Amino acid sequence: MRMHSRMVAIAAAAAVLTGCANMRSHDALATQVQNANRAGGVRAALNQLEAGATTESERTALLYNLERGELLRMDRRYEDSTNAFLIADNRVKDWEATARTHPQKLLGTAGAALVSERLKDYEGQDYEKVWLTTRLALNRMALGDFDNARVDIKRTHEREAVIAEFRAKETQAAEQEAKSKGASSQPKEISGYPVDTLDDPEVLALRNGYQNALSHYLAGFLYEALNEPGLAAPGYRKAIELKPETGVLEEGLRGLDDRTGFTWKRRQRMTDVLFLVEAGDAPARKPMAFTLPVPIGGRVQAMSISYPVIEPSRDPLLGRMEVSGRQFKLEKVVDLNVMARRALKDEMPGMVLRGVTRAIAKGVLQDQLQKNAGAIGGLIGAVASAATEQADDRMWRMLPGRVYVARGYLPPGEHRIAVDGRDLGVSVRVDGQYALVPLRLQETAVLAGEVASLGQLPATAVAALPDAAAPGAADAPAGKPAARAPAARRPRAAPAPKPVASAAAPGAPAK
């Protein structure tokens, strides 16, 4: 009987250990992909990512398609990028449907509580769910598909509402689950945890970890370009609420009535250009190990526990952009590092409670192994506990680190761009009433995306351009975009722009 108990105990520990095979580090994979991008460009990064997905399950996984879709977008393969994003979006839609109708299914944490956070199905960070519909909208705009871009923008707002309702239920459920065990829900109770990374002023200034000003400003810009000012105003207003005292956002709302007025439209002689300048890389979640005293069998026992940490970004801020001699202010509207830390701050109470519950369960298992299987059983239990106690490091890592916005008027044609006094080595062509110019600044290259153009300038615009930009939109028929402008020059490697110490002061778009 004693031998049988030992075998059962050892088999139980072995079963726990087998879970380790399914807990690959996404941080390690993402680092490999980023290194491949630095060494060989986006195509090399894609090859590195795709080589790691060998099964159909892996190729249809949410996080894989988020990463792949972003790399394809950087390579200007917008249709392929959209297809990858749509696979990911279907996973998020499934999550939304469950969150609406059967939230209790998503609240179960048995696997994570007993073994590891990494065994949970990855449902995406909340801000990633919102970024996904925003990325889809930007892809559609690059392809001239403004009707579907409009649909994606609308879904962004609906998705935010689902997230808000579900997270409130999740926090309540986690607190009830661990209440009887006396578990603390605050990371400050964990000795050694860098609480200052979650409680710095930038993190606390965010309303939540999923809404961002860019998504709502883009909604305002698109609705305005489609001649729907009544829908544009709420988008601009929400962007200001999320990122107050930002000049380009405030001017979007302040000048809306004038820009969409009939008389002003007829006077427009330049293109209203929105620049989206993305810089750096999204942050990483790094597992950090801690030792936690937990009550086991009438005595206190030290158990290993792991939580993720996100270090603040040290990338310098960008300040100004020069386009064909015209000056534009670059204003930071999104910082993915800050958003990721805010999302982690919101997630930590439930994560800490699950971690304590998990430590107690593993401690009981280890105690039983030692009683039934002696020193060998205790050793196996300790190894199993340490091997499976790994913080979840899954995040959408191919996203940029920060997004800056500049807006103003440019004459139709090709324009050379510099940031903070450094020539980026790329040119873009703008045309029409409105244009959206996406740029991605990396360490060794600058990628210029496809310029999205909407509407037509009056026929006289090309014949006689004034020295100063005339505000407003042209008097083309509402909602009918012009033929797409010629594609921007293919991106090529260029020296990274020299950053400045602080962001530009708020102000109206340059003319």
Buried (B, 14 or more C-beta within 10 A) or exposed (E): EEEEBBEBBBEBBEEBBEBBEEBEBBBEBBEBBBEBBBEEBBEBBBEBBBEBBEEEEEBBBBBBBBBBBBBBBBBBBBEBBBBBBBBBBEBBBEBBEBBEEEBEEBBEBEBBBBBBBBBBEBBBBBBBBBBBBBBBBBBBBBBBBBEBBBBBBBBBBEBBEBBEEBBEBBBEBBBEBBEEEEBEBEBEEBEEBEBEBBEEEBBEEBEBBBBBBBBBBBBBBBBBBBBBBEBBBBBBBBBBEBBEEBBBBBBBBBBBEEBBBEEBBBBBBBBBBBBBBBBBBBBBBEBBEBEBEBEBEEEEBEBBBBBBBBEBBEBBBBBBBBBEEBEBBBBBBBBBBBBBBBBBBBBBBBBBBBBBBBBBBBBBBBBBBBEBBEEBBBBBBBBBBBBBBBBBBBBBBBBBBBBBBBBBBBBBBEBBBBBBEBBBBBBBBBBBBBBBBBBBBBEEBBBBBBBBBBBBBBEEBEEEBEEEBBBBBBBBEEBEBBEBBEBBEEBEEBEBBEBBEEBBEBBBBBB
